[in-house]
Amino acid sequence: MSMVPPLSIETKKDIIRRNWMLEPVDEVPFLIEIGPFHGAFKRYYESDAEELNWNVEYHRQRELVYDYGFPNIKPNMGINIVASAFGCQFTPNDEADPWVTPLIPEENVEDVYKLTIPDPVHTPIYQRAWERLEYFQTHSNMPLRLVNVPSPLVTASLIWDYTSFIEATMIYPKEVHVLLEKVTEATILYIKEQLKRIRNLYTMGHEMWHIPPDLGVRISDDTAALLSPDLYREFGVRYNSMISRAFGGIVVHSCGDVQHVVAPMMETEGLRGLDFTIPQTSNWEAIRDAAAGKTALCLRHYYWDHGKDAKVDLVEYTKRIVDFFGRKGLFIQTGTPTAEEAVTLGQALHRLLEN
């Protein structure tokens, strides 16, 4: 089998931009990531050199993979970063992003009024992030993603004890709004400070898809799946729209079964796209009917999303996605255990996804 020659970075950027804008493209853009989840594990969190070496090696493995990614650095600090800037204690570990101790238990909801918006320059955890950015920019020519960008809901659910926070959206809505207003302002300041410091930007988010700066910012909104449509309108759409206004658009990611919040997500001001882990949603019709062809859809399915022992044909599963949702504005993101499998998959997906 002859190998399809790689696309230039500029060609990839052009196709990706047109796809975000729902314009016709010659191929559904797709990404293939390699290996298991790479989080802000203790080893990498505490060593800029280790994290940079991981990124360099990762993109060396991807050199022969045909897809719509290109070399970049993910300056990973964990999804907890804004919550920790407010004062949440955090613990780097070897299993996931740093574990977080919440500041507000249910018995002290009044503490939301005492919280102050963290200084985007001098708050210690932000200073650590800025040091990391500068290290990467000094020691590599690869462009940078943003440091992790949590949604206001995600940050608030880390500051306020998680289960209590979900209940509080119904029991203490006033205090939840106070917290979300502060968190949203802090998140906007945090993103703006990054944009001042990053000299060569890969994407307006912390994940792999290229998002040009003029299209807005990507946020991770994983708390969304736990809220009712009306609660998500009140506590999700409202504050995500504030972020969207600050950056000229927004792409909203959520893990989990999001079928019931897709319609309110579509009400987000300046929405550019929705990013879902599609095997986790049981009702694809809800996503298709609310969003397909109306906003970009980034639908991802890594090999581990199908279950530890599942034998899923990633090409066939991708074909199901394309047949069901259509090609307009569709992005596919998948992943394989090894680079060799990624090379093979890239060629197969090209044959499937080109027009």
Secondary structure by P-SEA (a helix, b strand, c coil): ccccccccaaaaaaaaaaaaaccccccccccccccccccccaaaaacaaaaaaaaaaaaaaacccccccccccccccccaaaaaaabbbbbbcccccbbbbbcccccccccccccccccccccaaaaaaaaaaaaaaacccbbbcccccccaaaaaaaaccaaaaaaaacccaaaaaaaaaaaaaaaaaaaaaaaacccccccccccccccccccbbbbbccccccccaaaaaaccaaaaaaaaaacccbbbbbccccccaaaaaaaccccccccccccccccaaaaaacccccccccccccccccccccccaaaaaaaaaaaaccccbbbbbbccccaaaaaaaaaaaaaaccc
